[in-house]
Amino acid sequence: MNGELHAYAPAGLPGASKPKLAGEELRRRVLLGVPLAAVGFAIWAFGGVYGWAYGIAYLLIFAALGVWAWECGQGRMQWRWRPIYAPIVLFGAWAALQYDSRLSAVPAATATALLHLGAAGALFLLVSQTYRGDVDVDWLARSFSVFTAALALLALLEALTASHGVYWTFTYAYASPAGSFVNRDHFAGCMEMLLPMAAVAAYRQRGRDWVEFLPWAAPPALGVAAMVLAASRGGLMALTAEAASGLAILAYLQRRRGERARRLERQERRSRWQALGVAGGMTLGLVLLLGSQRLQRRLEDTTAFGPSLEQRAALNASTLAMFDARPLTGWGLGTWAYVYPAYARFDDGVTYAYAHNDYLQLLAETGLIGALLAALFWAIWAGEFLRRLRRWPPALLPTGLRAPPAVPMAVAAAMGCMGLLVHSWVDFNLHIPANLLLFFALAALALPPD
């Protein structure tokens, strides 16, 4: 028990020691930080939708992967196999087989999709290999908090100035920009993944005086306000799902804690409500300041720069018709836009690049084989995440310290993934490079380090 107390003691208490960033530790942190910085770059570079933007981000990720492989080869870092890598490798191999064996209807499109998939897989590998839980939770939480506030502030300032373009300069004829994204739904997809991480940074500062807590409450408050004012229906639906999943996880954790922990929880209840009140008040004030009428108009406009409900239903029917034609092998990863016109159940004169339902598009492109491999990935992921939750101690340590601090970070990362998975039923966020990368980074952060 003494060793456990020492491991989780914060700086400033007896037994605490601040790790020196030298040698292997410095290399590890750099190899974790560079891929995450690449994700941040892609987000600010219009969501990474342009070739130059995702090209730079992918170059950084693959360069970090090469350095990590070299470090492992030299014996300075250790490679650890994890069962969750198996479905990733198998899914990539299946997509490569589609390309190589001409199962793909458009091999060039499958090759491009493989590039995106490879970058996401490399990012997942790097984060899962270099993340060290409690050692990294402080600087990661602060980084996510600052990043969320900056991105939300950009979107709010654009709304305040009635800007119709990204960075007040880049305008689009058939789009509804928000923040650094061309499409408000994709901005919402990014923000719904970032918000839980910023909320964790604020949660860890609960109990402070409200003036000291205000800077920590600002990022999630700004993020929620920006997301609400973006008026993305899928984003609001995802935000609701995140809140519900967060409450469910909290209830599960509460059941695992002892009576002593529950008594301390009651003592902290006042500080929790104060924190929630500060953040909620800031959010409501920002929404009212920027205009609730603007939000109402955007929510009532069901056709603005996106398919109507009837068009979405027709797209789903067309995608299912594609699947019926090739149920086992699919048409090839990344080929939906080229194949669906032949199976379209409607003709409205509009050309669609994506199905606006990532699940059905995956099914049509990769068939039952690809869908089963994706399901296997999430089954293993869910098992490992639950294993992390079970590590949350049933009672507090004798000093009253909570342990381990990385568990709230894992819960926040899982909630971010949950939000995007819900949003993916009505949109194609996983085909936006920045959101794809952020999604797999969070998926890795939610898992327990070996």
C-alpha positions, 0 to 999 in steps of 0.5 A: 500500500505504501508503494501505491500511495507514493505512486499517486501522491501529487507534487508537494506532498511527502513522497512525491517526486517530479519525473525528470524529462531526460533520456527515455522519458523525454523521447517517449513524451516527444513521440506521444506529443508529435502525433497529437500535435499533428492532429491539432494542426489538421484541426486548425488547417480546415479540418485536414480536408485538403491534400496539403493539410492532411499530407503534412499531418500524416507526414508528422505521424509517419515520421514519429512512427519511424523514429519510434520503430528505430528506438525499439530496434535500438532497445531504447523503447519497448514494443508491446503487442496488444490484442486490439491491434489484431482487428486493425491489422486484419481490417487494413489487410482486407482493404489492401486485398480489395485493392490488390485483387481488384475487388475494389470497384475503384482501386485508386479510391481504395488506395487513398482510403488506405492512406487515411486508414494507415495514418489513423492506425499509426496514430493509434499505435503510437499513442497506445504505446507511448501513453503512460496514464498518470504520468501524462494526465496533467499536461494532456488535460491542460493541453486539451483544455487550452486547445478547446478554448482556442477553437471554441473562441474562434467559432464564437468570434466568427459568430459575433462578427457575422463572419460567413467564412473560416478565419474571416477570409475563406468563404464557400458557396455550398457550406456552413463554416464554423470555427476552422471547419468548412462544415458546422457539423464537422466542427461539432464532431470535433468539439464533441470529442474535445469537450469531455477532455476539457471538462476533465481538466476543470473537474480536477480543479473542483474545490477551488475558489470560484475565481480560481476555478473560472479559467478552468471552467471557461474552456468547456463553457466556451466549447458548449456555447460554440457547439450549441450555436453551431446548431448541428442536430447531430452534434446536439444529439451526440452531446446528449449521448455523451452526457447520458453515458457520463452519468452511467459511468459515474453511477457505475464508479460510485457503486464500486466505492466504499462508504468512506469514499461516499462520505467524502463525496458528500462533503465535495458535493457543494464544490461540484455544484459550484463548479457546475453553476459557474460553467453552466452560467458562462455557457448560458450567458454566451448563448444569450449574448450571441443570440438565441434567435440565430440558434433557433433559425438554424435549427428550424432550417432543415435544408441548409447545406445538407440533405433533408430527412427525406434525402437522408432516407433515400441515401440510406436506401441506396447504400443498402442496395449497394450492400445487397449487390455485394454483401460479403466483400463490398465494393472497396474501401472509399468507393461509395461516391463512385458506385452509389449513382447506379443504385440510387433510389432517387434523383434530385440532381445533387451529387453526394460524396458520402452516405451521411451514415458512416455505418452503412457506408462501411457496410457497403464498402467493406461488406460483412467481412469489414463490418465484422472486423470493425465490430471485433475492434470495438468489442476488444476496445470495450473490454479493455476500457471496462478493465480500466474502470475496474482499476478504479479503487473501491475506496479512497486511499488512507490519505483521502487522495483519489487514485488513479487520476488517469481514470477520469481522462480515460472516461472523458476520452471514451465519452468523446468517442461515444459522441462521435459514434452517435453522430456518425449515424447521421453524418460522415465525420470519420471521413474528415481527416482531422476528426478521424485522427482525433477519434483514434487518438481518444480511443487509444487514450481511453485504454489502460497502459500495459 
